[in-house]
Amino acid sequence: MHIDHRIQLKGGSLTYELYDPKGNIIDRGEVTATQPLNKQLNITPQKGVWRAKYYTNKDTDGKYILLLKSIE
């Protein structure tokens, strides 16, 4: 599976976590207005519900894109 994850903030910061269907964290990190995220991951596909959690603060302002594509 191919994951394309992009976060661009105008202000504040956030931390994120991506979980596979078994509840394992497959990626985590922190993003700020001066350090945007543009990450691609290729991982073994798994059936089930994938989750993303975003922890923001009162100053967080921006946008994100999270694309999950099967490569099978």
N, CA, C and O atoms as a printed pandas DataFrame, in Angstrom:
     atom_number atom_name residue_name chain_id  residue_number  x_coord  y_coord  z_coord
0              1         N          MET        A               1    0.843   -1.158    0.000
1              2        CA          MET        A               1    0.000    0.000    0.000
2              3         C          MET        A               1    0.896    1.231    0.000
3              4         O          MET        A               1    1.945    1.266    0.644
4              5         N          HIS        A               2    0.450    2.237   -0.741
5              6        CA          HIS        A               2    1.176    3.504   -0.810
6              7         C          HIS        A               2    0.415    4.555   -0.014
7              8         O          HIS        A               2   -0.787    4.738   -0.206
8              9         N          ILE        A               3    1.118    5.244    0.877
9             10        CA          ILE        A               3    0.525    6.313    1.682
10            11         C          ILE        A               3    1.217    7.616    1.320
11            12         O          ILE        A               3    2.443    7.718    1.358
12            13         N          ASP        A               4    0.417    8.605    0.970
13            14        CA          ASP        A               4    0.912    9.951    0.674
14            15         C          ASP        A               4    0.312   10.867    1.733
15            16         O          ASP        A               4   -0.906   11.030    1.797
16            17         N          HIS        A               5    1.156   11.461    2.558
17            18        CA          HIS        A               5    0.699   12.258    3.699
18            19         C          HIS        A               5    1.344   13.632    3.631
19            20         O          HIS        A               5    2.568   13.762    3.667
20            21         N          ARG        A               6    0.505   14.654    3.533
21            22        CA          ARG        A               6    1.014   16.031    3.450
22            23         C          ARG        A               6    0.279   16.911    4.451
23            24         O          ARG        A               6   -0.945   16.857    4.564
24            25         N          ILE        A               7    1.035   17.712    5.168
25            26        CA          ILE        A               7    0.466   18.671    6.117
26            27         C          ILE        A               7    1.203   19.993    5.933
27            28         O          ILE        A               7    2.433   20.045    5.957
28            29         N          GLN        A               8    0.432   21.053    5.752
29            30        CA          GLN        A               8    1.018   22.388    5.641
30            31         C          GLN        A               8    0.252   23.318    6.572
31            32         O          GLN        A               8   -0.964   23.467    6.453
32            33         N          LEU        A               9    0.967   23.935    7.491
33            34        CA          LEU        A               9    0.349   24.809    8.481
34            35         C          LEU        A               9    0.709   26.267    8.224
35            36         O          LEU        A               9    1.811   26.591    7.781
36            37         N          LYS        A              10   -0.251   27.131    8.516
37            38        CA          LYS        A              10   -0.006   28.572    8.476
38            39         C          LYS        A              10    0.413   29.085    9.846
39            40         O          LYS        A              10    1.055   30.129    9.957
40            41         N          GLY        A              11    0.046   28.346   10.888
41            42        CA          GLY        A              11    0.378   28.731   12.251
42            43         C          GLY        A              11    0.244   27.558   13.192
43            44         O          GLY        A              11   -0.382   26.552   12.858
44            45         N          GLY        A              12    0.828   27.684   14.359
45            46        CA          GLY        A              12    0.730   26.638   15.372
46            47         C          GLY        A              12    1.525   25.399   15.003
47            48         O          GLY        A              12    2.471   25.456   14.218
48            49         N          SER        A              13    1.124   24.286   15.581
49            50        CA          SER        A              13    1.789   23.006   15.327
50            51         C          SER        A              13    0.784   21.886   15.557
51            52         O          SER        A              13   -0.311   22.109   16.074
52            53         N          LEU        A              14    1.174   20.683   15.166
53            54        CA          LEU        A              14    0.377   19.498   15.479
54            55         C          LEU        A              14    1.285   18.293   15.512
55            56         O          LEU        A              14    2.371   18.297   14.932
56            57         N          THR        A              15    0.830   17.266   16.195
57            58        CA          THR        A              15    1.481   15.969   16.135
58            59         C          THR        A              15    0.486   15.008   15.515
59            60         O          THR        A              15   -0.725   15.178   15.651
60            61         N          TYR        A              16    1.004   13.996   14.831
61            62        CA          TYR        A              16    0.134   13.031   14.159
62            63         C          TYR        A              16    0.620   11.618   14.438
63            64         O          TYR        A              16    1.785   11.389   14.764
64            65         N          GLU        A              17   -0.305   10.680   14.300
65            66        CA          GLU        A              17   -0.007    9.253   14.399
66            67         C          GLU        A              17   -0.844    8.525   13.365
67            68         O          GLU        A              17   -2.038    8.795   13.230
68            69         N          LEU        A              18   -0.233    7.605   12.635
69            70        CA          LEU        A              18   -0.938    6.750   11.685
70            71         C          LEU        A              18   -0.919    5.322   12.212
71            72         O          LEU        A              18    0.128    4.805   12.603
72            73         N          TYR        A              19   -2.085    4.693   12.219
73            74        CA          TYR        A              19   -2.237    3.338   12.775
74            75         C          TYR        A              19   -2.688    2.357   11.703
75            76         O          TYR        A              19   -3.524    2.687   10.861
76            77         N          ASP        A              20   -2.132    1.152   11.739
77            78        CA          ASP        A              20   -2.611    0.086   10.861
78            79         C          ASP        A              20   -3.853   -0.557   11.485
79            80         O          ASP        A              20   -4.212   -0.215   12.612
80            81         N          PRO        A              21   -4.516   -1.480   10.779
81            82        CA          PRO        A              21   -5.742   -2.092   11.315
82            83         C          PRO        A              21   -5.559   -2.868   12.622
83            84         O          PRO        A              21   -6.533   -3.106   13.336
84            85         N          LYS        A              22   -4.329   -3.265   12.941
85            86        CA          LYS        A              22   -4.071   -3.989   14.193
86            87         C          LYS        A              22   -3.807   -3.043   15.364
87            88         O          LYS        A              22   -3.608   -3.489   16.493
88            89         N          GLY        A              23   -3.807   -1.728   15.091
89            90        CA          GLY        A              23   -3.576   -0.754   16.148
90            91         C          GLY        A              23   -2.125   -0.380   16.352
91            92         O          GLY        A              23   -1.798    0.331   17.302
92            93         N          ASN        A              24   -1.245   -0.849   15.474
93            94        CA          ASN        A              24    0.177   -0.510   15.561
94            95         C          ASN        A              24    0.428    0.856   14.930
95            96         O          ASN        A              24   -0.118    1.164   13.871
96            97         N          ILE        A              25    1.243    1.665   15.574
97            98        CA          ILE        A              25    1.618    2.952   14.988
98            99         C          ILE        A              25    2.635    2.694   13.880
99           100         O          ILE        A              25    3.687    2.102   14.121
100          101         N          ILE        A              26    2.316    3.143   12.658
101          102        CA          ILE        A              26    3.245    2.954   11.551
102          103         C          ILE        A              26    4.041    4.219   11.240
103          104         O          ILE        A              26    5.077    4.161   10.578
104          105         N          ASP        A              27    3.552    5.363   11.722
105          106        CA          ASP        A              27    4.287    6.615   11.545
106          107         C          ASP        A              27    3.758    7.629   12.543
107          108         O          ASP        A              27    2.576    7.628   12.887
108          109         N          ARG        A              28    4.651    8.491   12.999
109          110        CA          ARG        A              28    4.261    9.589   13.891
110          111         C          ARG        A              28    5.249   10.712   13.714
111          112         O          ARG        A              28    6.382   10.502   13.282
112          113         N          GLY        A              29    4.808   11.917   14.055
113          114        CA          GLY        A              29    5.714   13.040   13.936
114          115         C          GLY        A              29    5.061   14.334   14.371
115          116         O          GLY        A              29    3.897   14.366   14.771
116          117         N          GLU        A              30    5.840   15.402   14.284
117          118        CA          GLU        A              30    5.360   16.731   14.632
118          119         C          GLU        A              30    5.562   17.641   13.425
119          120         O          GLU        A              30    6.567   17.544   12.720
120          121         N          VAL        A              31    4.597   18.522   13.198
121          122        CA          VAL        A              31    4.638   19.449   12.074
122          123         C          VAL        A              31    4.438   20.864   12.613
123          124         O          VAL        A              31    3.618   21.094   13.502
124          125         N          THR        A              32    5.202   21.808   12.059
125          126        CA          THR        A              32    5.048   23.217   12.405
126          127         C          THR        A              32    4.890   24.019   11.118
127          128         O          THR        A              32    5.041   23.483   10.020
128          129         N          ALA        A              33    4.589   25.299   11.261
129          130        CA          ALA        A              33    4.442   26.163   10.091
130          131         C          ALA        A              33    5.752   26.246    9.304
131          132         O          ALA        A              33    5.729   26.388    8.082
132          133         N          THR        A              34    6.879   26.160    9.984
133          134        CA          THR        A              34    8.174   26.256    9.302
134          135         C          THR        A              34    8.712   24.905    8.854
135          136         O          THR        A              34    9.682   24.847    8.098
136          137         N          GLN        A              35    8.089   23.805    9.314
137          138        CA          GLN        A              35    8.518   22.461    8.921
138          139         C          GLN        A              35    7.318   21.638    8.464
139          140         O          GLN        A              35    6.805   20.823    9.232
140          141         N          PRO        A              36    6.856   21.838    7.216
141          142        CA          PRO        A              36    5.714   21.071    6.717
142          143         C          PRO        A              36    6.079   19.597    6.512
143          144         O          PRO        A              36    7.252   19.223    6.522
144          145         N          LEU        A              37    5.062   18.788    6.330
145          146        CA          LEU        A              37    5.257   17.352    6.106
146          147         C          LEU        A              37    4.890   17.015    4.665
147          148         O          LEU        A              37    3.842   17.432    4.170
148          149         N          ASN        A              38    5.750   16.265    4.002
149          150        CA          ASN        A              38    5.466   15.714    2.684
150          151         C          ASN        A              38    6.131   14.348    2.653
151          152         O          ASN        A              38    7.298   14.224    2.279
152          153         N          LYS        A              39    5.384   13.322    3.047
153          154        CA          LYS        A              39    5.965   11.996    3.260
154          155         C          LYS        A              39    5.220   10.947    2.453
155          156         O          LYS        A              39    3.992   10.961    2.373
156          157         N          GLN        A              40    5.977   10.038    1.856
157          158        CA          GLN        A              40    5.399    8.892    1.168
158          159         C          GLN        A              40    5.926    7.623    1.844
159          160         O          GLN        A              40    7.117    7.499    2.131
160          161         N          LEU        A              41    5.013    6.695    2.086
161          162        CA          LEU        A              41    5.371    5.411    2.696
162          163         C          LEU        A              41    4.845    4.290    1.815
163          164         O          LEU        A              41    3.748    4.404    1.267
164          165         N          ASN        A              42    5.592    3.227    1.668
165          166        CA          ASN        A              42    5.124    2.005    1.014
166          167         C          ASN        A              42    5.201    0.898    2.048
167          168         O          ASN        A              42    6.277    0.550    2.534
168          169         N          ILE        A              43    4.037    0.351    2.374
169          170        CA          ILE        A              43    3.974   -0.675    3.415
170          171         C          ILE        A              43    3.134   -1.855    2.940
171          172         O          ILE        A              43    2.402   -1.754    1.956
172          173         N          THR        A              44    3.248   -2.956    3.641
173          174        CA          THR        A              44    2.482   -4.154    3.311
174          175         C          THR        A              44    0.993   -3.894    3.522
175          176         O          THR        A              44    0.592   -3.457    4.600
176          177         N          PRO        A              45    0.165   -4.158    2.502
177          178        CA          PRO        A              45   -1.275   -3.924    2.650
178          179         C          PRO        A              45   -1.877   -4.828    3.731
179          180         O          PRO        A              45   -1.464   -5.976    3.900
180          181         N          GLN        A              46   -2.846   -4.295    4.446
181          182        CA          GLN        A              46   -3.597   -5.050    5.442
182          183         C          GLN        A              46   -5.061   -4.660    5.320
183          184         O          GLN        A              46   -5.385   -3.479    5.191
184          185         N          LYS        A              47   -5.942   -5.645    5.360
185          186        CA          LYS        A              47   -7.379   -5.360    5.329
186          187         C          LYS        A              47   -7.817   -4.843    6.686
187          188         O          LYS        A              47   -7.336   -5.290    7.727
188          189         N          GLY        A              48   -8.738   -3.894    6.651
189          190        CA          GLY        A              48   -9.280   -3.357    7.889
190          191         C          GLY        A              48   -9.302   -1.847    7.877
191          192         O          GLY        A              48   -9.075   -1.212    6.847
192          193         N          VAL        A              49   -9.574   -1.290    9.022
193          194        CA          VAL        A              49   -9.708    0.158    9.174
194          195         C          VAL        A              49   -8.366    0.749    9.589
195          196         O          VAL        A              49   -7.800    0.377   10.617
196          197         N          TRP        A              50   -7.871    1.669    8.782
197          198        CA          TRP        A              50   -6.663    2.422    9.092
198          199         C          TRP        A              50   -7.093    3.710    9.773
199          200         O          TRP        A              50   -8.143    4.260    9.441
200          201         N          ARG        A              51   -6.293    4.205   10.729
201          202        CA          ARG        A              51   -6.670    5.418   11.461
202          203         C          ARG        A              51   -5.536    6.427   11.451
203          204         O          ARG        A              51   -4.357    6.073   11.420
204          205         N          ALA        A              52   -5.926    7.686   11.477
205          206        CA          ALA        A              52   -4.980    8.785   11.650
206          207         C          ALA        A              52   -5.495    9.638   12.798
207          208         O          ALA        A              52   -6.684    9.950   12.867
208          209         N          LYS        A              53   -4.596   10.010   13.694
209          210        CA          LYS        A              53   -4.946   10.909   14.793
210          211         C          LYS        A              53   -4.109   12.167   14.665
211          212         O          LYS        A              53   -2.904   12.112   14.419
212          213         N          TYR        A              54   -4.776   13.310   14.838
213          214        CA          TYR        A              54   -4.107   14.600   14.778
214          215         C          TYR        A              54   -4.348   15.328   16.096
215          216         O          TYR        A              54   -5.494   15.510   16.508
216          217         N          TYR        A              55   -3.284   15.736   16.744
217          218        CA          TYR        A              55   -3.372   16.464   18.010
218          219         C          TYR        A              55   -2.973   17.911   17.728
219          220         O          TYR        A              55   -1.825   18.191   17.384
220          221         N          THR        A              56   -3.915   18.810   17.875
221          222        CA          THR        A              56   -3.685   20.212   17.545
222          223         C          THR        A              56   -3.677   21.061   18.815
223          224         O          THR        A              56   -3.963   20.574   19.909
224          225         N          ASN        A              57   -3.345   22.335   18.644
225          226        CA          ASN        A              57   -3.440   23.283   19.745
226          227         C          ASN        A              57   -4.258   24.485   19.272
227          228         O          ASN        A              57   -4.685   24.523   18.117
228          229         N          LYS        A              58   -4.477   25.447   20.130
229          230        CA          LYS        A              58   -5.361   26.572   19.799
230          231         C          LYS        A              58   -4.834   27.418   18.650
231          232         O          LYS        A              58   -5.604   28.157   18.037
232          233         N          ASP        A              59   -3.536   27.333   18.339
233          234        CA          ASP        A              59   -2.936   28.126   17.268
234          235         C          ASP        A              59   -2.817   27.378   15.943
235          236         O          ASP        A              59   -2.402   27.962   14.942
236          237         N          THR        A              60   -3.176   26.089   15.922
237          238        CA          THR        A              60   -3.024   25.291   14.707
238          239         C          THR        A              60   -3.967   25.789   13.621
239          240         O          THR        A              60   -5.172   25.916   13.837
240          241         N          ASP        A              61   -3.396   26.072   12.441
241          242        CA          ASP        A              61   -4.168   26.545   11.304
242          243         C          ASP        A              61   -3.494   26.028   10.039
243          244         O          ASP        A              61   -2.322   26.318    9.797
244          245         N          GLY        A              62   -4.217   25.272    9.239
245          246        CA          GLY        A              62   -3.624   24.755    8.014
246          247         C          GLY        A              62   -4.480   23.686    7.390
247          248         O          GLY        A              62   -5.687   23.624    7.625
248          249         N          LYS        A              63   -3.843   22.829    6.579
249          250        CA          LYS        A              63   -4.577   21.788    5.864
250          251         C          LYS        A              63   -3.739   20.517    5.782
251          252         O          LYS        A              63   -2.520   20.539    5.952
252          253         N          TYR        A              64   -4.434   19.405    5.515
253          254        CA          TYR        A              64   -3.725   18.145    5.347
254          255         C          TYR        A              64   -4.371   17.325    4.250
255          256         O          TYR        A              64   -5.551   17.486    3.939
256          257         N          ILE        A              65   -3.575   16.447    3.670
257          258        CA          ILE        A              65   -4.041   15.467    2.684
258          259         C          ILE        A              65   -3.468   14.123    3.117
259          260         O          ILE        A              65   -2.273   14.009    3.390
260          261         N          LEU        A              66   -4.315   13.118    3.179
261          262        CA          LEU        A              66   -3.878   11.753    3.497
262          263         C          LEU        A              66   -4.506   10.831    2.473
263          264         O          LEU        A              66   -5.723   10.644    2.466
264          265         N          LEU        A              67   -3.678   10.249    1.601
265          266        CA          LEU        A              67   -4.142    9.329    0.563
266          267         C          LEU        A              67   -3.593    7.946    0.848
267          268         O          LEU        A              67   -2.400    7.790    1.110
268          269         N          LEU        A              68   -4.453    6.941    0.798
269          270        CA          LEU        A              68   -4.053    5.539    0.964
270          271         C          LEU        A              68   -4.451    4.808   -0.314
271          272         O          LEU        A              68   -5.627    4.794   -0.678
272          273         N          LYS        A              69   -3.477    4.199   -1.000
273          274        CA          LYS        A              69   -3.746    3.524   -2.260
274          275         C          LYS        A              69   -3.221    2.102   -2.199
275          276         O          LYS        A              69   -2.084    1.861   -1.794
276          277         N          SER        A              70   -4.066    1.162   -2.608
277          278        CA          SER        A              70   -3.622   -0.222   -2.684
278          279         C          SER        A              70   -2.694   -0.378   -3.875
279          280         O          SER        A              70   -2.965    0.160   -4.948
280          281         N          ILE        A              71   -1.610   -1.105   -3.698
281          282        CA          ILE        A              71   -0.668   -1.346   -4.787
282          283         C          ILE        A              71   -0.667   -2.817   -5.206
283          284         O          ILE        A              71    0.257   -3.278   -5.877
284          285         N          GLU        A              72   -1.709   -3.547   -4.805
285          286        CA          GLU        A              72   -1.812   -4.963   -5.180
286          287         C          GLU        A              72   -2.364   -5.086   -6.573
287          288         O          GLU        A              72   -2.529   -6.197   -7.076
